[in-house]
Amino acid sequence: MYRTALRNVLAHKGRLLMTALAVLLGTAFVAGTLVFSDTMGRAMRDSYSTSFSDVSVLVSAGGADDGPADHDAPRPQKDTLTADTVERLAALPGTERARGVVSGFTGVADKNGNLVGEAWSARGANFAPDASGADTRYPMAEGRGPRTAGEVALNRQAADKAGYHVGDTVRVAGNGAARDAVLTGVFTTDDPQVTSGGTLVLMDTATAQRELLEPGRFSSVVLTARAGTGEAALLDQARAQAPAGAELKTGQELKDEQTRMVADSVGGMKTMLLVFAGISLFVGIFIIVNTFTMLIAQRIKELALLRAVGASRGQVTKSVLVEALAIGVIASVGGLLAGVGIGAGLQSLLHAFNEGLPTGSLVIAPATVVGTLVTGVVVTVLSALLPAVRASRIPPVAAMSSGDQPATQRGLVIRNSIGALVAGSGLGLILAGANGKGSNAQHMLELGAPLTLIGVFVLLPLLSRPVIALVGPVLAKVFGTPGKLARLNAVRNPRRTASTAAALTIGLTLVTALTVIGNSVTSAVTSMVGDSMKADYVVGMANGRELSTDLTGAVAKADGVKAVSQVDNVWWDIEGVGAGRAIEGYDAAAFDQLVNLTMKSGSTAALGQDQVLVNDEFATAHRLAVGSTLKATAARGEAVTLTVGGVFERNDGVSPIVAPNRLIESHDPQPLVQQILVKGVDGPTAALKQSIKDATGRNPVMEVRTLKDMVDEFSRIISTMLNLMYGLLAMAVIVAVLGVVNTLAMSVFERKREIGMLRAIGLERRGIKRMIRLESVVISVFGALIGVLLGCFLAWAATRVLASDLKGLTTVIPYGSVLVFLALAALVGMVAALWPARRASRLDILASIKTD
């Protein structure tokens, strides 16, 4: 029996090629993901470990942060590290060297005034020379380090990219107005944040403190231990001398923390890629099941004869599984080799986009090899299990029958019953989630979506007849006899049609759902921004960081400006409401010219009386009305009484609590400011925009955007995410195409006699080709139509759940995109049918009729 199974594999090489290719593509995706993520993880760990090579203990000011600003959380209070702190730490018996570090955001402009590199990776730091005048962290390749306020040094990559040389005037900027400085040196560094494409501007310590922190302050202090002193011992010594609230970590702790961060970032990317690899393998399951089902149907007499001469059911089942095992092993090995190539290709592609990213030799871990091979083999064998069991049930009497065994409807009845039960359960959960709120609604949707998807897959044979019947009259009228035959062939075997269409259904369900959700969110954000703001321009940093409050006055003096307000952000504890409630502050005099609120009671004029406005949902939840008071505690612990002067309709463009700037700043002198709203005398004009840019000192990091610019930027983000998803789903679509080709090729083989008869009674070769192509198009469009409908339904449910977090979110179906998806599905059907149609048209008439 085993020899027979292996002989069948070799005898049906062409028929099994598509199956092996489907498994190969899926396992290649898995292997490529594992190789790429392991390689990137090791390269990043090796690179970042050099950042702490001279760090025994790092003393950081509480709340010091060089990373992007957190928009959603209150800023922690920062404890002070001064020169006196550095001296005390340097005097510790275990300290070899103590170095005060100043670090923060600083961008540099090229000769055209544009920002060099990305805003999120632009940094500034202090140049701290030793007795020899050199700073070991930043060895100078050209020139010298900065000594005065008007001098800076740049890292080599930034200088080369901008075309700067020692002696040139360089424009640098933080979160305030830009300034010019002389480039005194170009340095090299192994800092991974810089070598991966970032920019680093070095200043003398006094200037760095003034520009990035406050005069006399340091972000952190790096301690290097003396020989014979361990990190733990130095940590204990430093803790006694560090100011209260300072954060202390050993070099090993920093390395371990960095390793965890790298693992988390790489792990998230790996998970996402593996999800799409799993989708490709799931699509491949339908191809494998379909292939073995048809192969068994073609060998029904052979298998029945084996049963007649003494083969048991178990032996027949094992013979089919051995075929699947052989295919799985071969395809998985090929997928592993292809995956190594994919991993190398992804690494090269990423390096091409950013030459500074860490790289290294490919990492092919044993887990990758074993995981890929096991995944491919298990998926293939399990997919062939059901066809194998069916093969074992072929009665021996079938060997003596001259015709094919009639198909039983009992299996379809059971299948439809199970499908209806599963799909009904999923639909019930989705509808319950869509009409609910909070995390419970989300959980019901997450559980209901896969159940509905599985149920629809099971019901596809039942759905195929009525759905395809709708296009029957059109096919017959437009394409004549080939069209009529194509429709009949498409519904002849509902199971086969369903298995073939299911692959496309999966892809189109995901693509459609993502597209509709993206389109709906974009539409809601567009409406929200347009309804909430009257300002002509919004001034902010390109990386979303804090703005200098000095800019507000500078912008207000710009030509053509009518009204200006900075947006203060504070997080105060409110009695009976909760800790850390976000409050936004605006200039009371300019508020009505910059912000659009629909008042339900009270008036925006209350801001001028140092009262606050609250939205209707917040007011209802906490039983507030005009005249009500709220007891709050400001960041410094000061008690504040807030009087409600108005209630406005919920607007997600502003905070639930709006206060005047004067009230906020009287209790919190340093609120977080990330935006400045500007209204022009003549509206948004090019002259006004340039005037505002000039007021910022032509800061290359400062963005002056209209509301349309903000909406367009958000739309680009959504489009980029969707394009990424489309690219990852492309593998599943390719596998689906292979499934259509596979099904049609085997269908042609099964229908040799029928095709021969059609040719004998006058249907020409062109008609045969048209029949096969139309059959393929019908099956493809059927699968795509079910996927589009299911995707729209899931997107509708998702938007209903998300609407509680984003007011005005409704389901917006991009009908143009949906029609494009259906047209692409028809094109997929046409392309997939090219080879099977050509093969069918070339069959010999007499040989086909004589087929047994």
Secondary structure by P-SEA (a helix, b strand, c coil): caaaaaaaaaaacccaaaaaaaaaaaaaaaaaaaaaaaaaaaaaaaaaccccccccbbbbccccccccccccccccbbbbbcaaaaaaaaacccccbbbbbbbbbbbbbcccccccccccccbbbbbccccccccccccccccccccccccccccaaaaaaacccccbbbbbbcccccbbbbbcccccccccccccbbbbbbccaaaaaacccccccccbbbbbbcccccaaaaaaaaaaaccccbbbbcaaaaaaaaaaaaaaaaaaaaaaaaaaaaaaaaaaaaaaaaaaaaaaaaaaaaaaaaaaacccaaaaaaaaaaaaaaaaaaaaaaaaaaaaaaaaaaaaaaaaaccccccccccccaaaaaaaaaaaaaaaaaaaaaaaaaaaacccccccccccccccaaaaaaaaaaaaaaaaaaaaaaaaaaacccaaaaaaaaaaaaaaaaaaaaacccaaaaaaaaaaaaaaaaccaaaaaaaaaaaccaaaaaaaaaaaaaaaaaaaaaaaaaaaaaaaaaaaaaacccccbbbbbcccccccaaaaaaaaacccccbbbbbbbbbbbbcccccbbbbbbcccccccccccccccccccccccccbbbbcaaaaaaacccccbbbbbbcccbbbbbbbbccccccccccccbbbcaaaaaaccccccccbbbbbbcccccaaaaaaaaaaaccccccccccaaaaaaaaaaaaaaaaaaaaaaaaaaaaaaaaaaaaaaaaaaaaaaaaaaaaaaacccaaaaaaaaaaaaaaaaaaaaaaaaaaaaaaaaaaaaaacccccccccccaaaaaaaaaaaaaaaaaaaaaaaaaaaaaccaaaaaacc
